[in-house]
Amino acid sequence: MRGRAPGGGAPAGPVEITSESVQRGDVIQIGGRPCRVIDLLQLPGGAKRLWFESGELLTMHSRTRLVALRVLRRW
């Protein structure tokens, strides 16, 4: 499944993310609403705190697995 990143025109595709692989710009659907990651903070035990454009926060623990929409970059 491929689509367009919310708010942009670049092609995007789904990727499985963990606290180690999450990146700024990833779009995670939470409660049916797409939320774009704008900042990350490393926490003890391999967890990360994610900040979204909306101002909301989410803590991903080291074993959390989510699917995110990520802009596909072509070389």
N, CA, C and O atoms as a MOPAC input file, in Angstrom:
PM7 MOZYME 1SCF
protein

 N      0.84500 1    -1.17300 1     0.00000 1
 C      0.00000 1     0.00000 1     0.00000 1
 C      0.88900 1     1.23400 1     0.00000 1
 O      1.76400 1     1.37400 1     0.85400 1
 N      0.67100 1     2.10300 1    -0.93200 1
 C      1.42300 1     3.35100 1    -1.02200 1
 C      0.43300 1     4.49800 1    -1.11300 1
 O     -0.70500 1     4.32100 1    -1.55000 1
 N      0.86900 1     5.64600 1    -0.70700 1
 C      0.00400 1     6.81000 1    -0.76200 1
 C      0.83800 1     8.06500 1    -0.78300 1
 O      2.00500 1     8.04700 1    -1.17500 1
 N      0.24500 1     9.13300 1    -0.36900 1
 C      0.92600 1    10.42300 1    -0.28100 1
 C      1.00000 1    10.81500 1     1.18600 1
 O      0.05700 1    10.59800 1     1.94700 1
 N      2.12900 1    11.39200 1     1.57400 1
 C      2.28200 1    11.83400 1     2.96200 1
 C      1.29700 1    12.96400 1     3.23800 1
 O      1.13600 1    13.85400 1     2.40300 1
 N      0.63600 1    12.94600 1     4.39300 1
 C     -0.28900 1    14.02600 1     4.74200 1
 C      0.42200 1    15.36800 1     4.72700 1
 O      1.49800 1    15.51200 1     5.30700 1
 N     -0.17700 1    16.34900 1     4.06700 1
 C      0.39300 1    17.68700 1     4.01400 1
 C      1.50300 1    17.83400 1     2.99400 1
 O      2.08200 1    18.91400 1     2.87700 1
 N      1.81600 1    16.79800 1     2.26200 1
 C      2.89000 1    16.88100 1     1.28100 1
 C      2.51800 1    16.14000 1     0.02100 1
 O      1.48900 1    15.46600 1    -0.03600 1
 N      3.34900 1    16.26400 1    -0.98100 1
 C      3.06500 1    15.60500 1    -2.22900 1
 C      3.99000 1    14.45000 1    -2.51500 1
 O      3.88600 1    13.82000 1    -3.56700 1
 N      4.89400 1    14.16000 1    -1.60000 1
 C      5.87700 1    13.10400 1    -1.82400 1
 C      5.24400 1    11.73100 1    -1.63100 1
 O      4.37900 1    11.56500 1    -0.77000 1
 N      5.66600 1    10.74100 1    -2.42500 1
 C      5.15300 1     9.38800 1    -2.22600 1
 C      5.57200 1     8.84300 1    -0.86400 1
 O      6.67800 1     9.10500 1    -0.39100 1
 N      4.67500 1     8.08100 1    -0.24100 1
 C      4.96300 1     7.52500 1     1.08000 1
 C      4.52500 1     6.07300 1     1.10600 1
 O      3.62700 1     5.67000 1     0.36600 1
 N      5.17000 1     5.28800 1     1.96800 1
 C      4.82500 1     3.87900 1     2.10200 1
 C      4.85600 1     3.46800 1     3.56400 1
 O      5.52300 1     4.10200 1     4.38200 1
 N      4.12600 1     2.39600 1     3.89100 1
 C      4.09200 1     1.93600 1     5.27800 1
 C      5.37000 1     1.18900 1     5.64800 1
 O      5.91000 1     0.42400 1     4.85000 1
 N      5.84300 1     1.42300 1     6.86800 1
 C      7.00200 1     0.71000 1     7.41300 1
 C      6.70800 1     0.35900 1     8.86300 1
 O      6.03000 1     1.10900 1     9.56600 1
 N      7.22200 1    -0.78900 1     9.31000 1
 C      7.09900 1    -1.13800 1    10.72700 1
 C      8.20800 1    -0.41300 1    11.46700 1
 O      9.36700 1    -0.45200 1    11.05300 1
 N      7.85400 1     0.24900 1    12.56600 1
 C      8.85200 1     0.98700 1    13.33500 1
 C      8.89500 1     0.47700 1    14.77300 1
 O      7.91800 1    -0.06100 1    15.29600 1
 N     10.04700 1     0.66300 1    15.38700 1
 C     10.26000 1     0.38100 1    16.80200 1
 C     10.84400 1     1.64900 1    17.40700 1
 O     11.04600 1     2.63700 1    16.70000 1
 N     11.11400 1     1.63300 1    18.69600 1
 C     11.71600 1     2.80600 1    19.32500 1
 C     13.11000 1     3.08800 1    18.75800 1
 O     13.58500 1     4.22200 1    18.81700 1
 N     13.76400 1     2.06500 1    18.21100 1
 C     15.08100 1     2.26800 1    17.60300 1
 C     15.01000 1     2.86300 1    16.20900 1
 O     15.92300 1     3.58000 1    15.79900 1
 N     13.94100 1     2.57900 1    15.47100 1
 C     13.90200 1     2.98700 1    14.06800 1
 C     12.98800 1     4.17500 1    13.77400 1
 O     12.98200 1     4.66700 1    12.64600 1
 N     12.21700 1     4.65100 1    14.75200 1
 C     11.32300 1     5.78200 1    14.51000 1
 C     12.15400 1     7.01600 1    14.13900 1
 O     13.25300 1     7.21600 1    14.65800 1
 N     11.60900 1     7.84400 1    13.22800 1
 C     12.31700 1     9.03000 1    12.74700 1
 C     11.39800 1    10.23900 1    12.76800 1
 O     10.17400 1    10.10800 1    12.74600 1
 N     12.00900 1    11.42100 1    12.81100 1
 C     11.22600 1    12.63600 1    12.63000 1
 C     10.59200 1    12.57800 1    11.25300 1
 O     11.22700 1    12.15400 1    10.28800 1
 N      9.34800 1    13.00100 1    11.16200 1
 C      8.63800 1    12.99300 1     9.89100 1
 C      7.75700 1    11.76400 1     9.69900 1
 O      6.87800 1    11.77400 1     8.83800 1
 N      7.97000 1    10.69500 1    10.48700 1
 C      7.10100 1     9.52000 1    10.39700 1
 C      5.67700 1     9.93300 1    10.77100 1
 O      5.47500 1    10.76200 1    11.65800 1
 N      4.70200 1     9.35100 1    10.09200 1
 C      3.29400 1     9.62300 1    10.38100 1
 C      2.68200 1     8.34400 1    10.93400 1
 O      2.63200 1     7.31800 1    10.25600 1
 N      2.21400 1     8.42400 1    12.18300 1
 C      1.62000 1     7.28100 1    12.87900 1
 C      0.14200 1     7.57800 1    13.06300 1
 O     -0.22300 1     8.66900 1    13.50000 1
 N     -0.70500 1     6.62700 1    12.73600 1
 C     -2.13800 1     6.81600 1    12.91400 1
 C     -2.51800 1     6.41800 1    14.33200 1
 O     -2.31600 1     5.27500 1    14.74200 1
 N     -3.06700 1     7.36100 1    15.07100 1
 C     -3.46900 1     7.13600 1    16.45800 1
 C     -4.92700 1     7.54900 1    16.59800 1
 O     -5.28600 1     8.70000 1    16.35100 1
 N     -5.75300 1     6.60600 1    16.99400 1
 C     -7.17900 1     6.90000 1    17.14000 1
 C     -7.82100 1     7.31800 1    15.83300 1
 O     -8.76800 1     8.10400 1    15.82700 1
 N     -7.31100 1     6.79700 1    14.72100 1
 C     -7.86900 1     7.12700 1    13.41600 1
 C     -7.38900 1     8.44500 1    12.84700 1
 O     -7.84300 1     8.86700 1    11.78300 1
 N     -6.47300 1     9.09900 1    13.54500 1
 C     -5.97000 1    10.40800 1    13.10900 1
 C     -4.47300 1    10.32300 1    12.84000 1
 O     -3.73500 1     9.82500 1    13.69000 1
 N     -3.99900 1    10.79200 1    11.69000 1
 C     -2.56500 1    10.76100 1    11.42000 1
 C     -1.82200 1    11.79300 1    12.26500 1
 O     -2.23600 1    12.95000 1    12.35200 1
 N     -0.72900 1    11.36900 1    12.88500 1
 C      0.08200 1    12.25400 1    13.73000 1
 C      1.52500 1    12.20200 1    13.23400 1
 O      2.12200 1    11.12800 1    13.16400 1
 N      2.08600 1    13.36700 1    12.88900 1
 C      3.45400 1    13.43900 1    12.37800 1
 C      4.43400 1    13.69700 1    13.52400 1
 O      4.23900 1    14.61600 1    14.31900 1
 N      5.49200 1    12.87900 1    13.60300 1
 C      6.52600 1    13.01400 1    14.63000 1
 C      7.39700 1    14.22300 1    14.28500 1
 O      7.93500 1    14.31500 1    13.18200 1
 N      7.53100 1    15.15900 1    15.24900 1
 C      8.39000 1    16.31700 1    15.00600 1
 C      9.64100 1    16.32200 1    15.88000 1
 O     10.60900 1    17.01500 1    15.56600 1
 N      9.63300 1    15.55400 1    16.98000 1
 C     10.81400 1    15.49500 1    17.83500 1
 C     10.80400 1    14.19200 1    18.62700 1
 O      9.75300 1    13.58900 1    18.84300 1
 N     11.99500 1    13.77000 1    19.05500 1
 C     12.18000 1    12.51500 1    19.78800 1
 C     13.07600 1    12.75600 1    20.98900 1
 O     13.96000 1    13.61200 1    20.94900 1
 N     12.85000 1    12.00400 1    22.05600 1
 C     13.71200 1    12.05600 1    23.23300 1
 C     14.00200 1    10.63200 1    23.67400 1
 O     13.08200 1     9.85200 1    23.92000 1
 N     15.29200 1    10.29200 1    23.77400 1
 C     15.70200 1     8.95700 1    24.24000 1
 C     15.43800 1     8.85400 1    25.73500 1
 O     15.79800 1     9.75400 1    26.49200 1
 N     14.81100 1     7.76000 1    26.16500 1
 C     14.52500 1     7.50700 1    27.57300 1
 C     15.27700 1     6.25500 1    28.01800 1
 O     15.75300 1     5.49000 1    27.17900 1
 N     15.39000 1     6.04000 1    29.32500 1
 C     16.07000 1     4.83300 1    29.81700 1
 C     15.37600 1     3.56100 1    29.33800 1
 O     14.16600 1     3.55000 1    29.11200 1
 N     16.15200 1     2.49200 1    29.18700 1
 C     15.60900 1     1.19400 1    28.82100 1
 C     15.26400 1     1.05200 1    27.35200 1
 O     14.55800 1     0.11500 1    26.97800 1
 N     15.74300 1     1.95900 1    26.50700 1
 C     15.48200 1     1.85900 1    25.07400 1
 C     14.17400 1     2.47900 1    24.62300 1
 O     13.81100 1     2.36700 1    23.45200 1
 N     13.46300 1     3.12800 1    25.52200 1
 C     12.20000 1     3.78100 1    25.16300 1
 C     12.48100 1     5.14400 1    24.53000 1
 O     13.56900 1     5.69900 1    24.68700 1
 N     11.48500 1     5.67900 1    23.81200 1
 C     11.58300 1     7.03000 1    23.24900 1
 C     10.26200 1     7.74500 1    23.44400 1
 O      9.19300 1     7.14100 1    23.35100 1
 N     10.34800 1     9.04200 1    23.71700 1
 C      9.16000 1     9.88100 1    23.79100 1
 C      9.05000 1    10.63300 1    22.47500 1
 O      9.99400 1    11.29400 1    22.04000 1
 N      7.87800 1    10.52400 1    21.84500 1
 C      7.63800 1    11.17100 1    20.56000 1
 C      6.76000 1    12.39500 1    20.76100 1
 O      5.77300 1    12.34400 1    21.49600 1
 N      7.11800 1    13.49800 1    20.10600 1
 C      6.29100 1    14.69600 1    20.08900 1
 C      5.68800 1    14.81400 1    18.70200 1
 O      6.38000 1    14.65200 1    17.69700 1
 N      4.38400 1    15.10100 1    18.65400 1
 C      3.68500 1    15.24000 1    17.39100 1
 C      3.38900 1    16.70500 1    17.10000 1
 O      3.41100 1    17.54400 1    18.00000 1
 N      3.11100 1    17.00400 1    15.82700 1
 C      2.77300 1    18.37500 1    15.41700 1
 C      1.62500 1    18.94800 1    16.23300 1
 O      1.57600 1    20.15300 1    16.48000 1
 N      0.70700 1    18.09600 1    16.64900 1
 C     -0.47400 1    18.53300 1    17.40300 1
 C     -0.14300 1    18.92000 1    18.84400 1
 O     -0.98300 1    19.47700 1    19.55200 1
 N      1.10900 1    18.61600 1    19.28200 1
 C      1.49900 1    18.90600 1    20.65500 1
 C      1.34900 1    17.70500 1    21.57900 1
 O      1.75500 1    17.76200 1    22.74000 1
 N      0.77600 1    16.63100 1    21.07800 1
 C      0.59100 1    15.43200 1    21.88800 1
 C      1.89200 1    14.65100 1    22.00600 1
 O      2.79800 1    14.80400 1    21.18600 1
 N      1.97500 1    13.81400 1    23.03300 1
 C      3.15600 1    12.99000 1    23.29300 1
 C      2.77400 1    11.51700 1    23.27400 1
 O      1.63800 1    11.15500 1    23.58200 1
 N      3.73100 1    10.67100 1    22.91000 1
 C      3.55400 1     9.22500 1    22.96400 1
 C      4.88700 1     8.62600 1    23.38400 1
 O      5.93100 1     8.99800 1    22.84800 1
 N      4.86100 1     7.69800 1    24.34000 1
 C      6.07600 1     6.99300 1    24.73300 1
 C      6.06300 1     5.61700 1    24.09300 1
 O      5.14000 1     4.82800 1    24.29700 1
 N      7.10300 1     5.34000 1    23.31400 1
 C      7.28100 1     4.01600 1    22.71500 1
 C      8.27900 1     3.26700 1    23.56600 1
 O      9.41500 1     3.71400 1    23.72500 1
 N      7.87600 1     2.13300 1    24.11500 1
 C      8.78100 1     1.31000 1    24.89500 1
 C      9.64700 1     0.48600 1    23.94900 1
 O      9.37000 1     0.42400 1    22.75100 1
 N     10.67600 1    -0.13600 1    24.46600 1
 C     11.64500 1    -0.84000 1    23.61900 1
 C     11.02300 1    -1.97000 1    22.80900 1
 O     11.56200 1    -2.34000 1    21.76600 1
 N      9.90900 1    -2.52400 1    23.26100 1
 C      9.28200 1    -3.63300 1    22.52600 1
 C      8.04600 1    -3.21600 1    21.73300 1
 O      7.38500 1    -4.06500 1    21.13500 1
 N      7.72600 1    -1.93000 1    21.71900 1
 C      6.57400 1    -1.43800 1    20.96600 1
 C      6.85400 1    -1.51800 1    19.47000 1
 O      7.93000 1    -1.13100 1    19.01300 1
 N      5.88800 1    -2.01900 1    18.71300 1
 C      5.98300 1    -2.05900 1    17.24700 1
 C      4.73300 1    -1.39100 1    16.68300 1
 O      3.60900 1    -1.73600 1    17.04700 1
 N      4.94800 1    -0.43000 1    15.79000 1
 C      3.85000 1     0.28900 1    15.15100 1
 C      4.09900 1     0.34000 1    13.65000 1
 O      5.21500 1     0.09900 1    13.18800 1
 N      3.05900 1     0.65300 1    12.89900 1
 C      3.21300 1     0.88400 1    11.46500 1
 C      3.10400 1     2.38400 1    11.23600 1
 O      2.17500 1     3.03400 1    11.71600 1
 N      4.06300 1     2.92200 1    10.49900 1
 C      4.08200 1     4.35400 1    10.20500 1
 C      4.13900 1     4.55200 1     8.70200 1
 O      4.57000 1     3.66800 1     7.96300 1
 N      3.70400 1     5.70700 1     8.26200 1
 C      3.82400 1     6.11600 1     6.88100 1
 C      5.09400 1     6.95100 1     6.80000 1
 O      5.24800 1     7.93100 1     7.52900 1
 N      6.00100 1     6.56200 1     5.91100 1
 C      7.27700 1     7.25800 1     5.80200 1
 C      7.48000 1     7.69300 1     4.35900 1
 O      7.22800 1     6.92800 1     3.42800 1
 N      7.93900 1     8.92900 1     4.18100 1
 C      8.20900 1     9.44900 1     2.84200 1
 C      9.32400 1     8.61000 1     2.21100 1
 O     10.37700 1     8.39700 1     2.81200 1
 N      9.07100 1     8.14400 1     0.99700 1
 C     10.03800 1     7.33200 1     0.27600 1
 C     11.02900 1     8.25100 1    -0.43900 1
 O     10.64000 1     9.10500 1    -1.23500 1
 N     12.28400 1     8.06600 1    -0.15000 1
 C     13.31800 1     8.88300 1    -0.78500 1
 C     13.95300 1     8.08600 1    -1.91300 1
 O     14.29400 1     6.91600 1    -1.74300 1
 N     14.10500 1     8.71100 1    -3.03600 1
 C     14.72700 1     8.04000 1    -4.18100 1
 C     16.08900 1     8.64400 1    -4.41800 1
 O     16.25700 1     9.86100 1    -4.35300 1
 N     17.06900 1     7.79000 1    -4.69600 1
 C     18.44100 1     8.25500 1    -4.90900 1
 C     18.70600 1     8.44500 1    -6.35400 1
 O     19.81000 1     8.83400 1    -6.73400 1

